Amino acid sequence: MHHHTDTIIALATPQGTGAIAVLRISGSESIRITNLFFRGKDLEKQPSHTVHFGTIRNSADRNSEIIDEVLVTLFVAPKSFTGENVVEISTHGSPYIVQKIFQLFIDYGVRPAKAGEFTLRAFLNGRMDLSQAEAVADLIAADSEASLQTALKQMRGGFSKEIQALRQELINFASLIELELDFGEEDVEFANREQLKALLANLTKVLQRLLDSFRLGNVLKKGVTTVIAGRPNAGKSTLLNALLNEERAIVSPIAGTTRDTIEETLLINGIAFRLIDTAGIREATDTIEAIGVKRTLEKVKEAALLVYVYDVAETTLAEAQQDVLTLLTPTMDLVVVANKIDLRPDSQGFVLPQTMNNPELRLTANNPADIENLKQTLWQTVAYDYQADQTLVTNARHYEALQGALQSIKAVQQGISQSLTSDLLALDIRTALHYLGEITGEITNDDLLANIFSKFCIGK
């Protein structure tokens, strides 16, 4: 059985050959054990946050064979990521060298770290709360400026502070409600009900704002699944190529050229749009095209943003509107692109009552100015209310906990309106506190921690 007091080791850099590799060791014995194999300064006498040049030998014998010349960085407890003594050994990036040093420590009793164990120890040792620890994984996975900044803000405690402030306010009133239970026979009220109502109203407002931010937070974290759909020869592939500024999709006047989906990522103002070019929607003329049309419809169902493209010279407004009604789902954003407007500059605009707020762009796909306008429209559609300093919920676990907290707060509000007794109010307040505590890790269990940290990479 593994214990969190063991000394652990893992490769902190990617597997494979490279210029350097970094082995990370954490635990109370990490500096002492490293010192056995290191020839240079006495590491046990060196201050924290210092780097030392020397060699790693293949045993504790001072005259044993050199494995590699290395740099050893020391982080003395508690001034380290994990809160324990931490050593990072920078070696040359040969997999053979890395394996020899790794095995050297394993043979001495240091055990391989489990996925996310360094960050788990940071949480257990009070270096960060649970939501901050989860943000570490988001930071590593960030693939856009927006997802990077969102993860950094959460890792630095922006979201945690807001949750902890809400929880503390509720705890203050909960303690008064609990006090009333001790004087149940005397029918006294320590918690002013009007002040409690005002607090609950504010909590409801803040929790709802955080819940509403999840849609945008998820977009910034994972990117926007954007399907480009329309009839054959509407200009979908031309549009994809223009957005990417490269010949990614085959463009041909022959209808049905695109038989399968083509997926690429486009960054617009820091947000990743995962563009999917699809087969044209029509009655297929052969089996392969039929498969392509089927896949198109499947991809559309998964999309967060639908870019519907139609040829103003070949498609009537009635046909275009029917296509959109068929494809659009209630949770999907929509941008309508009236393409080849140079061929029919006098064509009517697109009207769809249910989506009057969704923009229509009249453009020509090979016009750079039109494409730039489309990019900004795509960004505005999903991030129109995005502010870099706002608190966003990006984690599904946090979203579910916030939902539970909001339901409990509403139950307290209903209880007050019905003049329920203090013990029943206290029960719902405790439930709300429990949900908020789950987010930051003040209330947790081993199964939850195992589930969260198993998704981390080994070495972090």
C-alpha positions in Angstrom: 0.0 0.0 0.0 1.3 3.4 -0.9 1.6 6.1 1.7 1.9 9.9 1.2 5.0 10.0 3.4 7.0 7.8 1.0 9.8 9.3 -1.1 8.6 9.3 -4.7 10.3 9.8 -8.1 9.0 10.5 -11.6 10.2 11.9 -14.9 8.8 15.5 -15.1 9.7 16.0 -18.8 8.2 14.1 -21.8 9.3 10.6 -22.6 11.9 10.3 -25.4 15.2 11.7 -26.5 15.8 15.4 -25.9 18.4 18.0 -24.9 17.6 17.6 -21.2 15.4 15.5 -19.0 14.3 16.3 -15.4 13.7 13.8 -12.7 11.6 15.0 -9.8 11.9 13.5 -6.3 9.7 14.4 -3.3 9.7 13.3 0.3 11.5 13.9 3.6 14.4 11.7 2.5 14.8 13.1 -1.1 17.8 15.3 -0.4 19.6 12.8 1.8 19.1 10.0 -0.8 20.2 12.2 -3.7 23.2 13.2 -1.8 24.3 9.5 -1.6 24.8 9.4 -5.4 25.7 13.0 -6.1 29.4 14.2 -6.2 29.7 17.9 -5.8 28.7 20.0 -2.8 27.1 18.4 0.2 23.4 18.8 -0.7 22.2 18.4 2.9 24.1 21.6 3.9 22.8 23.8 1.0 20.0 26.3 1.3 16.6 26.0 -0.5 16.1 27.2 -4.1 19.8 26.6 -5.1 21.2 24.8 -8.1 24.4 22.6 -7.9 26.6 21.1 -10.7 28.1 17.7 -10.2 27.9 14.1 -11.2 25.6 11.2 -10.4 27.4 7.9 -9.7 25.9 4.5 -10.1 26.2 3.7 -6.4 26.9 5.3 -3.0 30.6 4.4 -3.4 32.4 7.7 -4.0 34.7 6.0 -6.5 31.9 4.4 -8.5 31.2 4.9 -12.2 29.8 8.2 -13.4 26.3 8.0 -15.0 26.1 11.6 -16.1 27.0 15.2 -15.3 23.9 16.9 -13.8 22.4 20.0 -12.3 20.6 19.4 -9.0 18.0 21.9 -7.8 16.9 21.9 -4.2 13.6 22.9 -2.6 13.7 22.5 1.1 10.5 21.9 3.0 8.1 23.7 3.4 9.2 26.0 0.5 8.4 23.6 -2.3 5.6 22.7 -4.6 4.6 19.7 -2.5 5.5 21.2 0.9 8.1 18.5 1.3 11.8 18.3 0.4 11.9 18.3 -3.4 14.9 17.6 -5.6 15.0 18.0 -9.4 17.8 16.4 -11.3 18.5 17.8 -14.8 20.3 15.3 -16.9 21.1 14.9 -20.6 18.0 13.7 -22.4 19.1 10.2 -23.2 16.4 7.7 -22.3 19.2 5.3 -21.3 20.7 7.9 -18.8 17.2 8.7 -17.4 16.4 5.0 -16.9 19.7 4.3 -15.2 19.3 7.2 -12.7 15.6 6.3 -12.2 16.5 2.7 -11.4 19.3 3.8 -9.1 16.7 5.5 -6.8 14.1 2.7 -7.2 16.7 0.1 -6.0 17.3 2.3 -2.9 13.7 2.2 -2.0 12.3 5.3 -3.6 9.0 4.4 -5.3 7.6 5.6 -8.7 5.1 8.4 -8.2 1.5 7.7 -9.2 -0.4 10.0 -11.6 -0.8 13.5 -10.1 0.8 12.5 -6.8 3.1 15.6 -6.5 0.0 17.8 -6.8 -2.0 15.6 -4.5 0.8 16.1 -1.9 0.7 19.8 -2.4 -3.1 19.7 -1.6 -2.7 17.4 1.4 0.1 19.6 2.8 -2.0 22.7 2.5 0.0 24.3 -0.4 -3.2 24.7 -2.4 -6.8 23.8 -2.2 -8.6 21.3 -4.4 -9.9 23.6 -7.1 -6.3 25.1 -7.4 -4.9 21.6 -7.7 -7.4 20.8 -10.5 -6.3 24.0 -12.3 -2.7 22.6 -12.5 -4.0 20.0 -14.9 -5.9 22.6 -16.9 -2.8 24.7 -17.1 -0.8 21.8 -18.5 -3.5 21.1 -21.0 -4.0 24.7 -22.1 -3.8 25.1 -25.8 -4.9 28.8 -26.2 -4.3 32.1 -24.5 -7.9 32.1 -23.1 -7.6 28.6 -21.6 -4.1 29.5 -20.2 -5.3 32.7 -18.5 -8.4 31.0 -17.1 -6.3 28.2 -15.6 -3.7 30.6 -14.2 -6.4 32.7 -12.5 -7.9 29.6 -10.9 -4.5 28.2 -9.9 -3.7 31.5 -8.2 -6.9 31.2 -6.1 -9.3 33.6 -7.8 -12.2 31.1 -7.9 -11.3 29.6 -4.5 -11.4 33.0 -2.7 -14.9 33.7 -4.1 -16.2 30.3 -2.9 -14.5 30.6 0.5 -16.0 34.1 1.0 -19.5 32.7 0.2 -19.0 29.8 2.6 -17.7 31.9 5.4 -20.7 34.2 5.2 -23.0 31.2 5.4 -21.0 29.6 8.3 -21.5 32.8 10.3 -25.2 32.5 10.0 -25.2 28.7 10.4 -23.5 29.1 13.8 -26.3 31.3 15.0 -28.9 28.9 13.7 -27.1 26.0 15.4 -27.1 28.1 18.6 -30.8 28.4 18.4 -31.1 24.6 18.5 -29.4 24.6 22.0 -32.2 26.9 23.2 -35.0 25.2 21.4 -37.3 25.1 24.4 -37.0 28.9 25.0 -38.1 29.9 21.5 -35.3 32.4 20.8 -33.9 33.6 17.5 -30.2 34.5 17.4 -30.1 34.7 13.6 -32.0 37.7 12.3 -34.3 36.3 9.7 -34.3 39.5 7.6 -30.5 39.6 7.5 -30.5 35.9 6.6 -33.0 36.5 3.7 -30.7 39.3 2.4 -27.7 37.0 2.6 -29.5 34.1 0.9 -30.6 36.5 -1.9 -27.0 37.6 -2.4 -25.7 34.0 -2.4 -28.4 33.0 -4.9 -27.3 35.8 -7.2 -23.6 35.0 -7.0 -24.1 31.2 -7.4 -26.4 31.8 -10.4 -23.7 34.1 -12.0 -21.1 31.4 -11.5 -23.3 28.7 -12.9 -24.1 30.9 -15.9 -20.4 31.4 -16.5 -19.8 27.6 -17.0 -20.9 27.7 -20.7 -18.3 30.4 -21.5 -15.7 28.8 -19.1 -16.1 25.5 -20.9 -15.6 27.1 -24.2 -12.4 28.9 -23.1 -11.1 25.7 -21.6 -11.9 23.2 -24.4 -12.4 25.3 -27.4 -15.5 25.8 -29.5 -16.7 22.9 -31.6 -17.6 24.7 -34.8 -19.3 22.8 -37.7 -19.4 24.4 -41.2 -22.5 23.0 -42.8 -24.6 23.6 -45.9 -25.5 22.3 -49.3 -23.0 21.0 -51.8 -21.0 23.7 -53.6 -22.1 26.4 -51.1 -18.4 27.2 -50.5 -17.8 25.4 -47.2 -14.3 24.1 -48.1 -13.3 27.4 -49.6 -14.4 29.1 -46.4 -12.4 26.6 -44.3 -9.3 27.2 -46.4 -9.7 31.0 -46.2 -10.1 30.9 -42.4 -7.0 28.7 -42.0 -5.1 30.6 -44.7 -4.0 27.3 -46.3 -5.3 24.8 -48.8 -6.6 22.3 -46.2 -9.7 21.1 -48.1 -10.1 20.1 -51.7 -12.1 22.8 -53.6 -13.9 21.7 -56.8 -17.0 22.8 -58.8 -18.1 19.2 -58.7 -20.8 18.8 -56.1 -20.1 16.3 -53.3 -16.3 16.7 -53.4 -16.1 16.6 -49.6 -17.0 13.0 -48.6 -15.8 13.0 -44.9 -15.3 15.6 -42.2 -12.1 17.6 -42.0 -11.1 19.0 -38.6 -8.6 21.8 -37.8 -8.1 24.3 -35.0 -8.2 28.1 -35.5 -7.2 30.6 -32.8 -9.2 33.8 -32.7 -8.3 36.4 -30.0 -7.0 33.6 -27.8 -10.0 31.3 -28.2 -9.6 27.9 -30.0 -12.3 27.2 -32.6 -12.3 23.5 -33.6 -13.5 23.9 -37.2 -15.2 20.9 -38.9 -15.8 21.0 -42.6 -18.5 18.6 -43.6 -20.0 16.9 -46.6 -22.8 18.8 -48.4 -26.3 18.1 -47.2 -28.4 16.6 -50.0 -29.8 13.3 -51.1 -26.7 11.3 -51.7 -25.9 9.9 -55.1 -23.8 6.9 -53.9 -23.0 4.9 -50.7 -19.8 6.8 -49.8 -21.5 10.2 -50.1 -24.4 8.9 -48.0 -21.9 8.0 -45.2 -20.5 11.5 -45.5 -23.9 13.1 -45.1 -24.7 10.9 -42.1 -21.4 11.9 -40.4 -22.2 15.6 -41.2 -25.5 15.3 -39.3 -23.8 13.5 -36.4 -21.1 16.3 -36.1 -23.8 19.0 -36.3 -25.5 17.5 -33.2 -22.2 17.7 -31.2 -21.5 21.3 -32.2 -21.5 24.3 -29.9 -21.5 26.7 -33.0 -23.1 26.1 -36.4 -21.8 28.1 -39.3 -24.4 27.5 -42.0 -23.2 28.5 -45.5 -25.4 28.9 -48.5 -24.9 30.0 -52.1 -27.0 33.1 -52.7 -27.0 32.4 -56.4 -28.2 28.8 -56.1 -30.2 28.5 -52.9 -33.5 30.1 -52.2 -34.1 31.8 -48.8 -36.8 29.3 -48.1 -34.4 26.4 -48.7 -31.7 27.9 -46.5 -34.1 28.6 -43.7 -35.5 25.1 -43.8 -31.9 23.7 -43.6 -31.2 25.8 -40.5 -34.4 24.7 -38.8 -33.4 21.1 -39.5 -29.9 21.5 -38.2 -30.1 23.9 -35.3 -30.5 22.7 -31.7 -31.6 24.9 -28.7 -28.1 24.9 -27.1 -26.3 25.8 -30.3 -25.0 29.2 -31.5 -25.6 30.1 -35.1 -23.8 32.2 -37.7 -25.4 32.3 -41.2 -23.0 32.9 -44.1 -24.5 34.1 -47.3 -21.7 33.2 -49.7 -20.9 34.3 -53.2 -22.5 37.6 -52.7 -20.5 39.1 -55.5 -22.7 37.0 -57.9 -25.9 38.3 -56.4 -25.3 41.6 -54.5 -29.0 42.4 -54.7 -30.2 39.2 -53.0 -32.5 39.4 -50.0 -31.2 39.0 -46.4 -31.7 35.9 -44.3 -34.7 36.0 -41.9 -35.3 33.4 -39.2 -37.7 34.6 -36.4 -36.4 32.1 -33.8 -32.8 33.3 -34.2 -33.2 37.0 -34.9 -30.2 37.8 -32.7 -27.9 35.5 -34.7 -25.9 37.3 -37.3 -25.9 36.8 -41.0 -22.8 37.7 -42.9 -23.0 38.5 -46.6 -19.6 37.8 -48.0 -17.4 36.3 -50.7 -15.2 33.5 -49.3 -12.1 34.5 -51.2 -12.2 38.1 -50.0 -9.7 38.6 -47.1 -11.6 41.5 -45.5 -14.8 39.4 -45.4 -13.0 36.5 -43.8 -11.5 38.8 -41.1 -15.0 40.1 -40.4 -16.2 36.5 -40.1 -13.5 35.7 -37.6 -14.5 38.6 -35.4 -18.2 37.6 -35.7 -17.4 34.0 -34.6 -15.5 35.3 -31.6 -18.2 37.7 -30.6 -20.9 35.0 -30.9 -19.3 32.9 -28.2 -17.4 35.4 -26.1 -19.4 38.6 -26.4 -19.5 39.1 -22.6 -16.0 37.7 -21.9 -13.8 39.8 -19.6 -10.3 38.7 -18.8 -10.6 39.4 -15.1 -14.0 37.7 -14.5 -14.3 34.5 -12.4 -15.4 31.6 -14.7 -16.4 28.0 -13.8 -14.6 25.6 -16.1 -14.8 22.3 -14.2 -17.9 20.1 -14.5 -17.4 18.9 -10.9 -17.5 22.5 -9.6 -20.6 23.1 -11.7 -22.5 20.2 -10.2 -21.4 21.2 -6.7 -22.6 24.8 -7.3 -26.0 23.4 -8.5 -26.3 21.5 -5.3 -25.4 24.5 -3.2 -28.0 26.7 -5.1 -30.7 24.1 -4.6 -30.0 24.0 -0.9 -30.0 27.8 -0.6 -33.3 27.9 -2.3 -34.6 25.3 0.1 -33.5 27.5 3.0 -35.3 30.5 1.4 -38.5 28.4 1.0 -38.2 27.2 4.6 -38.0 30.8 5.9 -41.0 31.8 3.9 -42.9 28.8 5.4 -41.6 29.6 9.0 -39.9 26.3 9.3 -38.1 25.5 12.6 -34.4 26.2 13.1 -33.4 22.5 12.9 -34.9 22.1 9.4 -33.2 25.3 8.2 -29.9 24.2 9.7 -30.2 20.9 7.7 -30.4 22.7 4.4 -27.6 25.2 5.4 -25.3 22.3 6.3 -26.0 20.8 2.9 -25.1 24.0 1.1 -21.9 24.3 3.1 -21.1 20.7 2.2 -21.4 21.4 -1.5 -19.3 24.5 -1.3 -16.7 22.7 0.8 -16.5 19.9 -1.9 -15.2 22.5 -4.4 -12.2 23.7 -2.4 -11.5 20.3 -0.7 -12.5 21.3 2.8 -14.9 18.4 2.6 -13.6 15.4 0.5 -13.0 11.7 0.5 -10.4 9.3 -0.8 -12.5 8.1 -3.8 -13.0 11.7 -5.0 -9.3 12.5 -4.6 -8.3 9.3 -6.5 -10.7 10.1 -9.3 -9.4 13.7 -9.7 -5.7 13.0 -9.5 -5.7 9.9 -11.6 -6.4 12.1 -14.6 -3.1 14.0 -14.1 0.1 13.1 -15.9 2.8 11.3 -13.9 5.4 13.7 -12.7 2.9 16.5 -11.8 
